Amino acid sequence: MVITPDLPRLPFSERNGVKFFELIAEPVKQELLPGFFINAFGYNGSSPGPTIIVYPGDYVQIRVHNKLSEPTSVHWHGLDVPNVMDGVPEAEPSPKIQPGSYFDYHFKIVNPPGTHMYHTHFHSVKQEMMGLGGAFIIADPNEYRTKIHRDYFIMLQEFKVKGLEKGEVREGVYELDPYSDNFNFFTMNGRCFPHTTPLEVRYGELVRIRIGNLMMNAHPIHMHGQQFVVTSTDGNSLAPQKRYLKNTILVGSGETYDVEFIAHNPGTWIFHCHIPHHMANNFTEKLGGMTTTIRYV
């Protein structure tokens, strides 16, 4: 089981050897900070959407309902799927999903275990920046009994929230400007620090953190207190001799990275984007933004 404390796992049903999932693209009110909401786009009530977890060799059918007021699609980012299932209707044979309609994406999981994402690929300049994305994880069915003790996923997002002066954060519901790249709120799993959920670990555990980024900026994600090993990128595992030791990893738009560490330095340590403006809420002086903590319990 992949642990994503802020993001529910998307449930499925199974018949005739096919796993059935349902995603609903819809407007959502996402709570970035207590009492501070944005009118965003999301899946199944949240932005980012729920985590889809499958296994190599699975046959999947994912029914995507469109409750937006405009067409949409879903692209299975990093997955090797048939052309018609790729979800780019403006350039490929994959169809648009009209408002009030749905489309069934179906394909076999041919990629090996790894961290991927899903996101809209129609009117991307608006819909992605409104928050339409989520995690798609191909899990290894054996490693949790023998290797990984804690497994976390973090989606990086950024938003331009309208209606506030610089340095101001007030409770309320705010609109987004998806066409602006002058971002003022930066999130992990749809929340800003100190509203983010800590990543809990115990001494001696082997911990994996999967990081995904679907938006505009690259983010140098930095761990305090210890080093980590980069084990995978874009869903592709690195050979043992190709893995490397870091404490900061630059996660570009469209990239995923898996990093692992053995918890050996007790305390509460921050794990955050190192760009100063990105660790604040609307440029406030207090620590915020794209920040969480690794907390020993």
N, C-alpha and C positions, 0 to 999 in steps of 0.2 A: 504494500500500500504506500503510495507516495503521499507524504504529508504536505498539505498546502493549507496552513491554518486560516487564511482569509478567504480561500477559494474552494468551494465545494467540488467534489468529484462528480462529474456528470454521470447519473445512473443510466443503466441500459437494461434492455430485456434481450433474451436470446431465443431464437427458434430456428430449426433447420440449419444449425451451424452458423447463423449470421447474428452478429451483435447489433442491436438497434439503439440508436441514440436520437435525442431530439434537442435541437437548439432553437431558441426564439430570439431573433434580432428585434430589438424594441428600444424605445426611449426608457432611460432609467434615471433615477435620482441617486447619485453616488455620493456617499458621505466621506469626504476627504479628511475632515476633522470633526470632532463632536459638535453637532448642530450646524455644520458648514457643508452644504450640499451643492453639487453641480448637476445641471440638466445635461446628461451625456447620452450616448448610445451604448448599448451593451447586449449581452446574451443572458437570457434566463434571469434577468433582474439585477445583473451586476456588470461592472466594467473594471477589470477584465472579466470575461465570462468564466464559466466553470471549466475545470481541468478535465480533459478527455484522456483516459488511460486505456491503452490497448496492449496487445502482445504480438510479437512477430508471428505471421501466419494467420492472424485473425481476418475474417471477412466482416466488414462493417458496413452498415447503412446508417447514414446520418441525415435525418429529416430536418431541414432548416425552414422554419416558418418566418415569414417577413411581416412584422407588425410595425414597420416604419412607414412613413408617408411617401417613400421613394423606393425604386428598385434597389436590390443589393445582391451580393453573392458571398461565397466563402471560399477562400483559397487555403489549401492545406500545405502550409509553408515548410518546405524541405522534404516533403513526402513524394515518393515516386508513384504517381497515380496516372490513370488513363487521361488523355488530353481533355475529353469532355467533362471530366470530374475536377479539373484544375481550378475552376472558379474565376476565370478572367474573361467575362463576356464581351468586352470591347475589342479583344484581340484573338480570342480562341473560340472553339465551338461550344464552350460551356455556357449555359443559358443564364439570363438575368432572372432573379426571383422577384416577381411583381408584388406590390403591396397587397396584403391579404391572401397571398398564395404561399406555396411551399415547393421545395425541390428536394429530392432524395439523392444525396451523394452516396455512391457505393463503390467500394474498392477493397482489394486485399492488401494487408500490411506486408509489404515486401522489404521495407527497410529494417535494419537491425535495431536493437534497443538504442534509444537516444531521446534527446529533448528537442521537440519541434513546437510549432505554434500554428494557430489558425487565425484568419482575419479576413475582413472584407477586402475585395479587390474590384469594387465598383465605386466610382466617385471617391477614390481613395483619399484624395486631398481633403475631403470633408469627413468621410465616414471613419477612416482610421484615426484621424485626429479628434474625433468625437468619442473614441474609445472602443471601437468594434474589434476585439481580439481576445485571444485566450491561449492557454497551453495545451499542447497535444504531445503526450508522452508515450513512447513505446517502451514498456517496462521489460526488464529481464525477470522472468518468473522465478529464478533460482537465487539471485544475489542477496535478497533480503534475509534469507536464512543463514547465509554464510559470510556476508561482507558488510553491507551498508546498515548502520543502526538508525540514522536519521536522514531523511531525504526531503529537502525543501525546494519549492519553486518560487521564484520572484519575477514578476513582470514589471518592467520599468515603463512608466508613462509620464507624459508632460502635457500640461494644458494651459491655455490662455483663458483665464477667468475674467469676465468683464464686470464692471460696476464697483471696483475697489480702487482707492488711492494706493500708491506704493507704500508698503509698510503697514497696511491695514488688513485685518482679518476680522470680519463680523459674522455672526451666525445668520443663516438665511439660505435661500436657494438662488443660485447664480447661473447665468447663461455663459456659454463658451463661445469663443471666436476661433473656429477651426482653421481659418485662413491666415491666422497670425502665427509668426514664429517668435514672438516676444513673450515667451512662456513665463508664468509667475507661480505655478504650482507643479511640483514634481512628486511622483508617487511610487511606492512599492506595493504591488497588489491592490491598487486603487485607494491607498491611504497615504497621508502625510504623517511624518513623525511630529508629535509623540503618539499619534493614533495608530501607528503600525504595530503589528503583532510581533513580539520577540521570537527569535529562533532559539528554542530551548534545547540544551545539550547536557549530557552528563560526562564527567571526566572519563577519559579512555575510549569514548565512542568514536567510530568513524562516521563522519558527517559529510553529506553531499549537499551542495547548494546549486541548483540549476537557475540560470539567469537568462531572461529573454527580453528583447527590445524590439518593438514594432514601430517606433515613432521617429522623430526627426533627428534628434541629437545623439551623438555617441556619449557614453557615460563611463568614466573611469571608476569602477567600483572597488573600494578599498576596505580591507579587513584590518581591524586593530587587534593586537595581542598575540598574533601568531601568523604563520605563513600558510598558504594553501597550494595544492598541486592542481594544475589544469589538466583534466583527464579527457575532455571531450569538447568539440566545437561543432556547431550546426548539426548536432545529432550524430556526429561521427566520432567514435572513440579513437583516442590517440594510442598508438602502440606504446608499451611501457617505456621504451627507450626515447620516445618523443615527448613524453610528459615533462612539464617544467614547473619550477617553484616560483611563486609570485606572492605578493600581498595586494596588488592592484591589477585589475584586468579591464581593458577598454572594450566595452560592449557596444558595437556599432549597430546602426539601424538594420534590422533583419537578422541579427546574429543571436545565437544562443551559445552559452558556455556552461560546462559543468566543472565545478571545482570541489575538491575534497580536502579534508584535514582531520587529523586525530586530535580530539579535544584534550588539551594537556595543560592549559593555563587558566585556572578558575577565575571567575569574575563576571562582570557585565561589560561587553565590548561592543563598540558601534561598528556597523557594516553599512557603508554609505557611498554615494557618489561624491567624488572629491572636488567637483567644481563648486566653488563657494556659493554662487547663487542658487545652485540646485539643492543645497542643504538648508534652505530657508523657505518659509511660507510667505510668498508675496514680498520677499526681500526684508522680512523682519529680522531683528538682531538675534533672536533666540534660535537654537538648533531646531530644524524642522525638515520638511521636504523629503528627498529621496534617501531616507535614513531609517535603519532599524537597529536592533541590538541582538547580539548573540549572548544568551544568558545561561550560565551554568546553574543547574537545579539539583 
